[in-house]
Amino acid sequence: MVKKDPRVDAYIAKAAAFAKPLLTELRARVHANCPGVVETIKWGMPAFEYLGPFAGMAAFKKHAVFGFWKHDLIVEDDGKAKEAMGSFGCLSELEQLPTKAQFAKYVKTAMTLNENGVKVERKKTRPKTPMAMHPEFKAGLAKNKKAKAGFEALAPGQQREYVEWIGEAKQDATRTRRLEQALEWLNEGKSRHWKYKKC
């Protein structure tokens, strides 16, 4: 028996008119070829799990997408995946989907990979080039020993968050406001995103 998540029903119901038949068809094809699949919502979008992450789909204003979690091991590289975050590029009509037979083949491959516990190697990301500290931030820290101590006590990633936040301000007034806020928080030993930390 096909188990459907009502949150996925709601997502499809809210999608743009062009996307509803695409999402409905993709959902039906996944269930038809992988009876043990489980629906859920991840990152605000419909997702499918089968012995781990399996696939996902989403609808936007002008296109929809569908992607296999282990895309590189399932779908041949035809360049479409570079158009959008999914395996088949930007979808706007049913005719753009792979044939039912080809889609079934992709699903079976995805199932086999998960059944065999195959892991996808994460691509190594280049380390971020450190952003130079804005002169006004440097001067502000030099004048405020407590804030400087608070800054130096932070982990490198937390320091970078402050440096980028102040350095990326496009207007002087915005930078000044951010600098004042940063010094206040650093005086209190707070990281840039302290509000979002769990107590």
C-alpha positions, 0 to 999 in steps of 0.5 A: 500500500502506497503511503503518502505524506499529507505535507507532500499533498499540501506542497503540491496543492500550493505549487504553480499550475504548471508544476502540479502535474509534474510533481504528481507524475514524479511522485507516482513514478517513485512509488510505482518503482520503489514500493518501500519508499517513505515520503517526508519534507526536508528543507521545506521540499518533498523528499523520498527516503529508502534505506536512507536519503533517496530523492527529492523534488521542488517547484519554483515560480517557473520550473520544477526539479527532481533529483536523486540523492546519489545523482552522479552514480545514477544519471549519466552526465548530459549537462541538464543537472547543471541547469538546476539543483535536480537531476533533469534540469529545469522542468516545466512540462511533462514531455521533459521527463525521462521516459517511464522505462528510463526513470524506472531504471534510475529508481532501481539503480538508486535502490540498489545503491542504498541497499548496498550501503554505497556512500557518495564521496563529498566533493572537497571544497576549497578553503575560504580565502580569508577576508581582510578585516575592514580598517574601521573594525580593526580600529574599533577593536584596538580602542576597545580591549574587552571587545578585542578579547571577546573577538580573539576568544571566538573560533576562527569561523565565528571571527570570520562571520564578524569580519564578513558582516562588517566588510560586506556592508555596502553603505557607510551608515550600514557599516557603522551600525554593524560595527557598533553592534559588533563591538557591543556583542563582543564586549559581552563575549557573544558570537555574531549569531548568538541569538540562534544558539540553543540554550 
